Amino acid sequence: MQRKCWSTEREAMNEITVKKRLAPGIHYFEVKNPDIAKRAEAGQFVIVRISEEGERIPLTIADYNRDKGLVTLVVMSVGKTTLQMETLNKGDRILDLVGPLGLPTHIEHYGKVACIGGGVGIAPIYPITRALKEAGNYVIGILGARTRELLIFEDRMRAICDELIITTDDGSYARKGFVTDALKDYVDSCSKVDKVFAIGPVPMMKNVCKLTRECSISTVVSLNAIMVDGTGMCGSCRVTVGGKTKFSCVEGPDFDGHLVDFDELASRQCFYREEEIESLNIYNEKMGGECRCREA
């Protein structure tokens, strides 16, 4: 009987128990993996492989439920593998889910902290925000999206933030502008923020750090460097921080934003652009559809 229960549990490993659409091209998955859920901490990630022939991609853990053994992933469909993942449904299984990887975000009582999420980066900033609130911090959430329909996790963030500021590039919801505009106005009009945590597109994190450097506010960013194995063996995730080479998969993904070479990071993100587009085109031709690749 014990062997049968163990076998049943293993067969259910990596099973998708919940899937829902959050926004155009952005999907929410809850995946059964008690081992990862038991050990996951805010700021960590997993490496996902959909099929035997598939590539490995890193996805930040957006939430975890230790009691139910569930790991939450939020996926934006931008390439072949993420488009393949979009086709999975409740009851399907992900072939490989390895983690938790990376160093957890360092959480302590700082005082007043600003947690900034841009685009799909709102999902991974959520568990960090929650952990900071649980540590007794006064939390200001600042969320940014290109347009209202691409805004995610608003209700979740509102429930754990002392203040929540929302911006949209086109002004279709809340404040028109960027997260940096909201942060600058907040800092100019209120008492000094003690710490900033920012996750989002590279240009967004770069601009946040430029502002906070001028204001002398310590800032932590989570870097979405290219990764293959996630264990520091391949070296593809290397970034320059404070003039030194760091491997973001084992020494990050969190780093002091004022020390990150964002221009180099942006350049490295484009290294395999042609191959990624070719792979996506082949996939779309195979699926009988037109190329759905998006601009970075």
C-alpha positions in Angstrom: 0.0 0.0 0.0 2.8 2.4 0.9 4.5 1.7 -2.4 1.3 2.4 -4.3 0.8 5.7 -2.6 4.4 6.7 -3.3 4.0 5.7 -7.0 0.8 7.7 -7.3 2.5 10.8 -5.8 5.4 10.5 -8.2 3.1 10.1 -11.2 1.4 13.4 -10.2 4.7 15.3 -10.0 4.9 18.4 -12.1 1.2 18.1 -13.0 -0.5 21.4 -13.8 -3.4 21.8 -11.3 -4.4 25.3 -12.3 -4.0 27.2 -15.5 -5.6 30.6 -16.3 -5.0 33.6 -18.5 -3.9 36.7 -16.7 -3.5 39.0 -19.7 -2.9 38.6 -23.5 0.1 36.3 -23.8 0.5 35.9 -20.0 -0.6 32.7 -18.3 -0.7 31.5 -14.7 0.2 28.0 -13.7 0.1 26.1 -10.4 2.3 23.0 -10.7 2.4 20.0 -8.3 5.9 19.6 -6.9 6.0 19.2 -3.1 9.8 19.0 -3.0 10.3 22.5 -4.6 7.3 24.0 -2.7 8.8 22.8 0.6 12.1 24.6 0.0 11.2 27.6 -2.2 11.9 31.1 -0.9 11.2 34.5 -2.3 13.5 35.4 -5.2 14.4 31.9 -6.3 13.6 30.3 -9.7 13.2 27.0 -11.5 14.5 25.5 -14.7 11.7 24.1 -16.9 11.9 21.7 -19.8 8.7 20.9 -21.7 9.8 17.9 -23.7 12.8 15.6 -24.3 13.9 17.7 -27.3 13.1 21.0 -25.6 15.4 23.7 -24.3 15.8 24.6 -20.7 14.4 28.0 -19.6 14.5 29.8 -16.2 11.2 30.9 -14.7 11.1 32.8 -11.4 8.8 31.3 -8.7 5.8 33.6 -8.4 4.4 31.9 -5.4 4.4 28.6 -3.5 2.1 26.7 -1.2 4.0 24.3 1.1 0.8 22.6 2.5 -0.5 21.8 -1.0 2.9 21.2 -2.6 2.2 23.7 -5.3 4.6 26.1 -7.2 3.2 29.1 -9.1 4.7 30.1 -12.4 3.7 33.1 -14.5 4.7 32.8 -18.1 4.8 35.3 -20.9 4.7 33.8 -24.4 7.7 35.4 -26.2 9.6 32.4 -27.7 9.1 28.8 -28.8 9.2 27.2 -25.4 6.9 29.7 -23.7 4.5 29.3 -26.6 4.6 25.6 -26.2 3.9 26.0 -22.5 0.9 28.2 -23.4 -0.6 25.1 -25.0 -0.5 23.0 -21.8 -3.6 22.7 -19.8 -4.8 21.5 -16.4 -3.9 17.8 -16.0 -0.9 18.0 -18.3 2.6 17.4 -16.9 5.8 19.4 -17.3 8.6 17.0 -18.1 11.3 18.6 -15.9 11.0 21.2 -13.2 14.3 21.7 -11.3 14.7 23.9 -8.3 14.5 25.9 -6.2 17.6 27.5 -7.7 19.5 30.8 -7.0 19.9 32.6 -3.8 16.8 33.7 -1.9 16.2 37.4 -1.6 17.7 38.8 1.6 14.8 39.8 3.8 15.1 41.9 6.9 13.4 44.9 8.6 14.7 47.9 6.6 11.9 50.4 7.5 10.2 51.8 4.4 10.7 49.8 1.2 9.5 50.3 -2.4 8.8 47.1 -4.4 8.7 47.9 -8.1 7.4 45.5 -10.7 7.3 46.1 -14.4 5.3 44.0 -16.9 5.6 40.3 -16.1 8.2 41.2 -13.4 5.2 42.0 -11.2 4.8 38.3 -10.6 8.2 37.6 -9.0 8.1 40.9 -7.0 5.0 39.6 -5.3 6.6 36.9 -3.0 9.4 39.4 -2.2 6.9 42.1 -1.3 5.0 39.6 1.0 8.2 38.5 2.7 9.2 42.1 3.3 5.7 42.9 4.8 5.9 39.9 7.0 9.3 41.2 8.3 7.6 44.3 9.5 8.5 46.7 6.7 6.2 49.6 5.5 5.8 48.6 1.9 5.1 50.8 -1.1 4.2 48.9 -4.2 4.8 50.5 -7.6 3.5 48.5 -10.6 3.9 49.4 -14.3 2.4 48.0 -17.5 2.2 49.1 -21.1 -1.6 49.2 -20.9 -4.3 48.3 -18.5 -5.0 44.8 -20.0 -1.4 43.8 -19.4 -1.5 44.7 -15.7 -1.3 41.5 -13.5 -1.5 40.7 -9.8 -3.0 44.0 -8.8 -5.3 42.5 -6.2 -2.6 40.4 -4.7 -0.2 43.3 -4.4 -2.9 45.6 -3.0 -3.6 43.1 -0.2 0.0 43.2 1.1 1.1 46.7 0.4 0.6 49.7 2.7 0.4 51.9 -0.4 0.0 50.8 -4.0 0.8 53.0 -7.0 0.0 51.9 -10.6 1.3 53.3 -13.8 0.5 52.6 -17.4 2.5 53.8 -20.4 -0.5 54.8 -22.4 -2.6 56.2 -19.5 -5.4 53.6 -20.0 -5.5 53.0 -16.2 -4.4 54.8 -13.1 -1.4 57.1 -13.6 0.0 57.7 -17.1 3.8 57.3 -17.2 6.5 55.0 -15.9 7.4 53.5 -12.6 10.4 55.8 -12.4 8.1 58.8 -12.6 6.0 57.5 -9.7 9.0 56.6 -7.6 10.6 60.1 -8.1 7.4 61.9 -7.2 7.1 59.7 -4.1 10.6 60.3 -3.0 10.3 64.0 -3.6 7.1 64.4 -1.7 7.5 61.9 1.2 10.2 60.9 3.6 13.1 59.0 2.3 12.7 55.4 1.2 15.1 53.1 2.9 15.4 50.3 0.3 14.1 49.6 -3.2 13.5 46.2 -4.9 12.9 46.2 -8.6 12.1 43.5 -11.2 11.2 44.0 -14.8 12.7 44.7 -18.2 16.3 45.7 -18.3 15.7 49.3 -19.4 13.2 49.7 -16.5 15.7 48.3 -13.9 18.5 50.5 -15.3 16.4 53.6 -15.1 15.2 52.8 -11.5 18.8 52.4 -10.4 19.9 55.6 -12.1 17.2 57.4 -10.1 17.9 55.7 -6.8 21.7 56.2 -7.1 21.0 60.0 -7.4 18.8 59.7 -4.3 21.3 57.4 -2.4 18.7 54.6 -1.9 20.1 51.1 -1.8 18.5 49.1 -4.6 18.3 45.3 -5.3 17.4 44.0 -8.8 16.7 40.5 -10.0 18.6 39.8 -13.3 17.0 37.8 -16.1 20.2 36.7 -17.7 20.3 33.9 -20.3 20.6 30.6 -18.5 21.0 27.0 -19.7 21.6 24.6 -16.8 21.1 27.0 -13.8 23.9 25.5 -11.8 26.9 27.7 -12.8 28.4 25.2 -15.2 27.7 26.7 -18.6 28.6 30.3 -17.8 25.9 31.8 -20.1 24.3 33.7 -17.3 27.4 35.7 -16.4 27.0 39.4 -15.7 29.3 42.2 -14.6 28.6 43.5 -11.1 31.0 46.0 -9.6 33.6 45.3 -12.3 33.6 41.6 -11.5 32.0 38.7 -13.3 29.2 37.0 -11.5 27.1 34.0 -12.4 23.5 35.1 -11.8 22.2 31.5 -11.5 24.3 30.7 -8.4 25.4 34.1 -7.1 22.1 35.8 -7.9 19.6 36.5 -9.4 19.6 39.4 -6.9 22.4 42.0 -7.1 23.1 45.5 -6.0 21.5 47.5 -8.8 24.0 50.3 -8.5 26.9 48.0 -9.5 25.3 46.2 -12.4 26.5 46.8 -15.9 23.1 47.0 -17.5 24.4 47.9 -21.0 26.4 44.7 -21.1 23.4 42.7 -19.8 21.2 44.1 -22.5 23.7 43.3 -25.2 24.1 39.7 -23.9 20.4 39.2 -24.0 20.5 39.6 -27.7 23.3 37.1 -28.4 20.9 34.4 -29.6 18.2 36.6 -31.1 18.6 35.3 -34.6 18.5 31.6 -33.5 15.5 32.3 -31.3 13.6 33.9 -34.1 14.5 31.0 -36.5 13.4 28.4 -33.9 10.1 30.3 -33.4 9.5 30.5 -37.1 10.0 26.8 -37.5 7.7 26.1 -34.6 5.0 28.4 -36.0 5.3 26.8 -39.5 5.0 23.4 -37.9 1.9 24.5 -36.0 0.4 25.9 -39.2 0.3 29.5 -37.9 2.1 32.7 -38.6 5.1 34.0 -36.6 4.0 35.4 -33.2 7.4 36.7 -32.2 7.3 39.9 -30.2 9.8 42.8 -30.1 11.9 42.7 -27.0 
